[in-house]
Amino acid sequence: MSVRQRVPRYAAAAALLVTLTGCGADTGSGAAGPSPATGSSSAAASTSPTGSPTGSPSTASPSGTGSAGGPTGSPSSPTPLSASTHVLRWSAVPGPARDTTTRGGGWTLTVTGNGSGWTLDGPGTGRGGGASGRKVSDALLDQHWAVVVQQDAHEARPSVAEVIDLRTGRRSAIDGGSDVPTTTGGSWTLAGDRLLHATYGPHRAYCVATADLSTGRSTLGWCAPPRHGFNGARIGSGGDSVMSFDAGRPSCRTLVAVDGSRGTPFPGVPPCTAWDGVRTADGAVWSVVPNAHQVEAAHFYAHSGDRWLDLGPGSSGSLVWCGNAAWFGRDPQRDGDPAELMRWSAADGLSVAYRSHGSRAFLSAPRCGGDTITVTAFTDAGDEQVSAPVG
């Protein structure tokens, strides 16, 4: 799937969201459900050089491999996983790392100038643009479509999404005048021919809209309850999901599986602490933020059939679904450690797919272009933007 490509202000927006809607006590110790593990992934990972390809995962024998097998763990006591190392064959993305790029299907979609413009290059004629008084908030690429969302700089007008059919070059728009209109801001995500975005429903309820790009038709789906909103829309192999939050002080965050007009909370997630969530064919992957005063530090879990797994620490807001696997970033856990891109699937378990050069590093949220994943690393040894096929 392809998820939204955010401009650099995403981290500040995430911090603001928790300031306004942060949930729970100062630590996660009082929350029901899984307790985060404290170990660092670095000890379990091999010493494969940064960015170099390895032909297969390391032969470490982690506690609970996450591969097919009998029952493992429980919602209140998930089985911790150690990560093998399977670094992908990464290639450098041309251009400065400050421009945010997504690659896939031979196309390259780039947000330039901190959201002031964008370019799309590939098998067809190059395209691009920008709009006065607007900035690119989301840039999505998957299979046959590119979608560029431009948001009003003062959030006074609904967002405008430019939809490009990569097969024909035809352009169309989804905006405040569409049958199911856009809102000011809101969450966007794309997979195949389906595009999710926020809209308003009856009585100004905040709702999920689904656009079928192949037919041009849009439908109104699940609506948040009164005094609730949502963010973090995602499309996984098991369906759609959002992160809902209420208007309390402090607020409560809940991961919601969306099926048409029905919304169901993810099972096994501690109340009010949720952040990322994606549905899989037989379960889900999600994160919680144990400490509301450290919103960037999340802890990730997976539910697969009758297995409940602890995937370890990661960065909030970094979870994506791409190529039949879940991916998330992990900041250095100790001085001198690199930042890492983690990959998990029910079939292959947990592995390190990328390591940054140097230390004092962090990764952008990875960006899926259907058959390719792209990530940007910011480090004391120099920034880099790289992509790799997901198989």
C-alpha positions as CSV (number, residue, x, y, z in Angstrom):
1,M,0.0,0.0,0.0
2,S,0.9,3.6,-0.3
3,V,0.6,5.9,2.7
4,R,0.9,9.6,2.9
5,Q,4.1,11.3,2.3
6,R,4.4,14.1,4.8
7,V,6.3,17.4,4.6
8,P,8.9,18.0,7.3
9,R,6.4,19.7,9.6
10,Y,4.9,16.2,10.4
11,A,6.9,15.8,13.6
12,A,5.7,19.2,14.9
13,A,2.2,18.3,14.0
14,A,2.5,15.0,15.9
15,A,3.7,16.7,19.0
16,L,0.9,19.2,18.8
17,L,-1.7,16.4,18.4
18,V,-0.5,14.8,21.7
19,T,-0.3,18.2,23.4
20,L,-4.0,18.7,22.5
21,T,-5.2,15.1,22.7
22,G,-2.5,13.2,24.6
23,C,-3.9,10.4,26.7
24,G,-3.2,8.6,29.9
25,A,-0.8,8.9,32.7
26,D,2.8,10.0,32.4
27,T,4.0,6.5,31.9
28,G,2.4,3.3,30.5
29,S,2.7,1.4,33.8
30,G,-1.0,1.9,34.7
31,A,-2.4,1.0,31.3
32,A,-4.0,-2.4,30.7
33,G,-2.5,-4.7,28.0
34,P,1.1,-5.3,26.9
35,S,4.1,-3.9,28.7
36,P,6.9,-2.6,26.4
37,A,10.1,-4.5,26.4
38,T,13.2,-2.6,27.4
39,G,15.9,-4.3,25.3
40,S,17.7,-2.7,22.4
41,S,17.5,-4.3,19.0
42,S,21.2,-3.6,18.3
43,A,22.4,-6.6,20.3
44,A,20.3,-9.0,18.3
45,A,21.2,-7.6,14.9
46,S,24.3,-8.7,12.9
47,T,27.1,-6.3,12.0
48,S,26.3,-6.1,8.3
49,P,27.7,-2.8,6.9
50,T,25.3,0.0,6.6
51,G,23.3,-0.1,3.4
52,S,25.1,-3.2,2.1
53,P,23.0,-6.1,0.7
54,T,22.8,-9.4,2.6
55,G,21.4,-12.3,0.7
56,S,19.3,-13.7,3.6
57,P,18.4,-13.1,7.2
58,S,21.0,-13.8,9.9
59,T,20.8,-17.2,11.6
60,A,20.0,-15.8,15.0
61,S,17.4,-17.7,16.9
62,P,15.1,-15.0,18.3
63,S,12.6,-15.6,21.1
64,G,9.4,-16.1,19.1
65,T,10.3,-15.9,15.4
66,G,6.9,-14.6,14.2
67,S,6.8,-17.3,11.5
68,A,4.0,-19.8,11.1
69,G,3.5,-22.0,14.2
70,G,1.3,-22.7,17.2
71,P,-0.2,-20.2,19.7
72,T,2.3,-17.5,20.9
73,G,1.9,-15.0,23.7
74,S,-1.4,-13.3,24.6
75,P,-2.8,-9.8,24.5
76,S,-1.6,-9.1,28.0
77,S,1.8,-10.9,27.6
78,P,3.0,-10.8,24.0
79,T,6.0,-12.8,23.0
80,P,9.1,-10.5,22.5
81,L,10.9,-10.9,19.1
82,S,14.5,-10.3,18.3
83,A,15.3,-9.0,14.9
84,S,17.4,-10.8,12.3
85,T,19.2,-8.7,9.7
86,H,18.2,-8.6,6.1
87,V,19.4,-5.3,4.7
88,L,17.8,-4.6,1.3
89,R,19.6,-3.5,-1.9
90,W,19.2,0.2,-1.4
91,S,20.0,2.8,-4.2
92,A,20.4,6.5,-3.8
93,V,17.6,8.8,-4.8
94,P,18.9,11.7,-7.0
95,G,18.5,15.1,-5.6
96,P,18.8,16.7,-2.1
97,A,17.5,14.8,0.9
98,R,15.5,17.8,2.0
99,D,13.1,17.1,-0.9
100,T,10.8,14.3,0.0
101,T,10.6,11.6,-2.7
102,T,8.4,8.5,-3.3
103,R,9.4,5.9,-6.0
104,G,7.5,3.1,-7.5
105,G,6.6,1.5,-10.9
106,G,9.3,3.5,-12.7
107,W,7.9,6.8,-11.4
108,T,9.4,9.3,-9.0
109,L,7.1,11.7,-7.1
110,T,9.0,14.5,-5.3
111,V,7.8,17.3,-3.0
112,T,10.1,20.3,-3.3
113,G,10.7,23.5,-1.4
114,N,9.2,22.3,1.9
115,G,5.9,21.7,0.2
116,S,5.8,24.7,-2.2
117,G,5.8,22.5,-5.3
118,W,6.0,19.0,-6.6
119,T,7.3,17.0,-9.6
120,L,6.4,13.6,-11.1
121,D,8.9,12.0,-13.4
122,G,8.7,8.6,-15.1
123,P,7.9,6.7,-18.4
124,G,5.6,9.5,-19.5
125,T,6.1,13.3,-19.8
126,G,7.4,15.0,-16.6
127,R,4.7,16.8,-14.6
128,G,4.6,19.1,-11.6
129,G,3.1,22.1,-10.1
130,G,2.2,24.2,-7.1
131,A,-0.6,26.6,-6.1
132,S,-0.5,30.1,-4.6
133,G,-1.5,30.1,-0.9
134,R,-1.3,26.3,-0.7
135,K,1.4,23.7,0.3
136,V,1.7,20.1,-0.5
137,S,0.6,18.1,2.6
138,D,0.5,14.6,1.1
139,A,2.0,13.0,-2.0
140,L,0.8,9.4,-2.7
141,L,2.0,6.9,-5.4
142,D,0.8,3.4,-6.0
143,Q,0.4,1.2,-9.0
144,H,-1.6,3.2,-11.5
145,W,-2.1,6.5,-9.7
146,A,-0.3,9.5,-8.2
147,V,-2.2,11.8,-5.9
148,V,-0.9,15.2,-4.7
149,V,-2.8,16.9,-1.9
150,Q,-2.4,20.7,-1.5
151,Q,-3.6,22.3,1.7
152,D,-4.5,25.9,2.3
153,A,-1.7,27.6,4.2
154,H,-4.2,29.1,6.6
155,E,-6.5,26.1,6.6
156,A,-9.4,28.4,5.5
157,R,-10.3,26.4,2.4
158,P,-10.8,22.6,1.9
159,S,-7.8,20.7,0.6
160,V,-7.5,20.0,-3.2
161,A,-6.2,16.6,-4.4
162,E,-4.9,16.3,-7.9
163,V,-5.3,12.8,-9.2
164,I,-3.1,11.6,-12.1
165,D,-3.7,8.4,-14.0
166,L,-0.2,7.1,-14.7
167,R,-1.4,5.0,-17.6
168,T,-3.0,7.9,-19.6
169,G,-1.7,11.1,-18.0
170,R,-5.3,12.2,-17.4
171,R,-5.8,14.5,-14.4
172,S,-8.8,15.0,-12.2
173,A,-9.5,16.7,-8.9
174,I,-11.1,15.9,-5.5
175,D,-11.9,19.1,-3.6
176,G,-14.5,20.9,-1.5
177,G,-17.0,20.9,-4.4
178,S,-16.9,17.1,-5.0
179,D,-19.9,14.9,-4.3
180,V,-18.1,13.8,-1.2
181,P,-16.1,16.9,-0.4
182,T,-12.7,17.3,1.2
183,T,-12.0,19.1,4.5
184,T,-9.3,21.5,5.6
185,G,-6.4,19.2,6.3
186,G,-7.2,15.7,7.4
187,S,-5.7,12.3,6.7
188,W,-5.1,10.7,3.3
189,T,-4.0,7.3,2.1
190,L,-3.9,5.4,-1.2
191,A,-3.8,1.7,-2.2
192,G,-4.5,0.3,-5.6
193,D,-7.6,2.2,-6.9
194,R,-8.8,3.2,-3.4
195,L,-8.2,6.6,-1.8
196,L,-9.3,7.5,1.7
197,H,-9.7,11.0,3.0
198,A,-11.6,13.0,5.6
199,T,-15.0,14.6,5.0
200,Y,-18.0,15.9,6.9
201,G,-21.2,13.8,7.2
202,P,-24.6,14.5,8.8
203,H,-24.6,17.0,11.6
204,R,-21.0,17.9,10.8
205,A,-19.7,14.6,11.9
206,Y,-16.1,13.9,10.9
207,C,-16.1,10.9,8.6
208,V,-14.0,8.7,6.3
209,A,-14.6,9.0,2.6
210,T,-13.6,6.4,0.0
211,A,-12.9,7.4,-3.6
212,D,-12.7,4.7,-6.2
213,L,-10.3,6.3,-8.7
214,S,-11.1,3.8,-11.4
215,T,-14.7,4.9,-11.5
216,G,-14.5,8.4,-10.1
217,R,-17.2,7.5,-7.5
218,S,-16.9,8.4,-3.8
219,T,-18.8,7.0,-0.8
220,L,-19.3,8.2,2.8
221,G,-18.1,5.6,5.4
222,W,-17.6,5.5,9.1
223,C,-18.2,8.7,11.1
224,A,-16.5,9.5,14.4
225,P,-18.8,9.9,17.4
226,P,-19.7,13.4,18.6
227,R,-16.6,15.3,20.0
228,H,-14.3,12.9,18.3
229,G,-11.9,13.1,15.3
230,F,-9.4,10.8,13.6
231,N,-6.0,10.8,11.9
232,G,-3.6,8.1,10.7
233,A,-5.8,6.6,8.0
234,R,-4.2,3.4,6.5
235,I,-5.1,0.7,4.1
236,G,-3.6,-2.7,4.9
237,S,-4.1,-6.2,3.4
238,G,-6.9,-6.7,6.0
239,G,-8.8,-3.5,5.4
240,D,-8.9,0.2,6.4
241,S,-8.2,1.8,9.8
242,V,-7.8,5.1,11.5
243,M,-6.6,6.4,14.8
244,S,-9.6,8.1,16.6
245,F,-9.3,10.6,19.4
246,D,-11.8,12.3,21.7
247,A,-12.0,15.9,22.9
248,G,-11.2,15.2,26.5
249,R,-8.4,16.8,28.5
250,P,-6.4,14.5,28.4
251,S,-7.8,12.9,25.3
252,C,-8.1,9.1,24.6
253,R,-6.7,7.6,21.3
254,T,-8.2,4.4,19.9
255,L,-7.3,2.4,16.8
256,V,-10.5,1.7,14.8
257,A,-11.0,-0.9,12.0
258,V,-13.2,0.7,9.4
259,D,-15.6,-1.5,7.4
260,G,-18.1,0.7,5.5
261,S,-20.0,2.7,8.0
262,R,-18.9,0.4,10.9
263,G,-15.9,1.1,13.2
264,T,-14.5,-1.5,15.6
265,P,-11.6,-1.0,18.0
266,F,-8.5,-3.1,17.5
267,P,-8.4,-6.0,20.0
268,G,-5.7,-6.2,22.6
269,V,-4.6,-2.5,22.4
270,P,-4.2,-0.8,25.8
271,P,-6.9,1.9,26.3
272,C,-6.1,5.5,25.2
273,T,-2.4,4.9,24.3
274,A,-2.6,3.9,20.6
275,W,-0.8,5.7,17.8
276,D,-0.1,3.8,14.6
277,G,-2.3,0.9,13.3
278,V,-2.6,-1.2,10.2
279,R,-4.8,-4.2,9.5
280,T,-3.3,-7.4,8.1
281,A,-4.9,-10.5,6.5
282,D,-5.1,-12.3,9.9
283,G,-4.6,-9.6,12.5
284,A,-3.0,-6.2,12.9
285,V,0.2,-4.3,13.6
286,W,0.1,-1.3,15.9
287,S,2.0,1.0,18.3
288,V,1.4,2.6,21.6
289,V,3.0,5.7,23.2
290,P,3.8,4.6,26.8
291,N,4.8,8.1,27.9
292,A,2.7,11.1,26.8
293,H,5.6,13.4,27.4
294,Q,7.8,11.5,24.9
295,V,5.4,11.2,21.9
296,E,8.2,10.3,19.5
297,A,9.0,7.1,21.4
298,A,6.5,4.3,20.6
299,H,6.4,0.5,21.1
300,F,5.2,-1.8,18.4
301,Y,3.1,-5.0,18.5
302,A,1.6,-7.5,16.1
303,H,-1.4,-9.8,16.3
304,S,-1.4,-12.7,13.7
305,G,-4.0,-15.4,14.1
306,D,-3.4,-16.8,17.6
307,R,0.0,-15.1,18.0
308,W,0.5,-11.9,20.0
309,L,4.0,-10.5,19.4
310,D,6.2,-7.7,20.8
311,L,8.1,-6.1,18.0
312,G,10.1,-3.7,20.2
313,P,10.6,0.1,20.2
314,G,10.0,2.3,17.2
315,S,9.2,5.8,16.1
316,S,5.6,7.0,16.4
317,G,4.0,7.9,13.0
318,S,6.3,5.7,11.0
319,L,4.2,2.6,10.4
320,V,3.4,1.8,6.8
321,W,2.2,-1.3,4.9
322,C,4.1,-2.1,1.7
323,G,4.7,-5.3,-0.3
324,N,2.9,-7.6,2.2
325,A,4.8,-6.4,5.2
326,A,4.7,-3.8,7.9
327,W,7.6,-1.3,8.1
328,F,8.5,1.1,10.9
329,G,11.4,3.3,11.9
330,R,13.5,2.8,15.1
331,D,15.6,5.6,16.5
332,P,19.1,4.7,18.0
333,Q,18.5,2.9,21.3
334,R,22.0,3.6,22.7
335,D,24.8,6.1,22.1
336,G,26.6,5.2,18.9
337,D,23.7,3.1,17.5
338,P,22.3,3.7,14.0
339,A,18.7,4.4,13.2
340,E,17.0,1.4,11.6
341,L,14.1,0.5,9.4
342,M,12.3,-2.5,10.7
343,R,10.2,-5.0,8.6
344,W,7.7,-7.5,9.9
345,S,5.5,-10.1,8.2
346,A,3.7,-13.1,9.6
347,A,5.7,-15.3,7.2
348,D,9.2,-13.9,7.7
349,G,9.2,-12.5,11.2
350,L,11.0,-9.3,12.3
351,S,14.2,-8.0,10.6
352,V,16.3,-4.9,10.1
353,A,15.9,-3.8,6.5
354,Y,18.1,-0.6,6.6
355,R,20.7,1.0,8.9
356,S,21.7,4.6,8.7
357,H,25.3,5.7,8.4
358,G,26.8,7.3,11.6
359,S,24.9,7.9,14.8
360,R,22.8,10.7,16.2
361,A,20.3,9.7,13.4
362,F,16.7,9.5,12.8
363,L,14.5,8.4,9.8
364,S,11.6,9.9,8.1
365,A,8.5,7.8,7.9
366,P,9.1,5.3,5.1
367,R,7.1,5.9,1.9
368,C,5.6,3.1,-0.2
369,G,5.2,3.4,-4.0
370,G,3.6,0.0,-4.5
371,D,6.6,-2.1,-5.5
372,T,9.3,0.2,-3.9
373,I,9.9,1.7,-0.5
374,T,11.8,4.9,0.1
375,V,13.3,6.3,3.3
376,T,15.3,9.4,4.3
377,A,18.0,9.3,7.0
378,F,19.2,12.4,8.8
379,T,22.5,11.7,10.5
380,D,25.7,13.4,11.8
381,A,27.5,11.7,9.0
382,G,25.3,13.3,6.3
383,D,21.8,12.9,5.1
384,E,20.7,10.3,2.5
385,Q,17.6,9.3,0.7
386,V,17.4,5.8,-0.6
387,S,14.9,3.3,-2.1
388,A,14.7,-0.4,-2.6
389,P,12.3,-2.9,-4.2
390,V,10.1,-4.7,-1.8
391,G,9.8,-7.9,-3.9
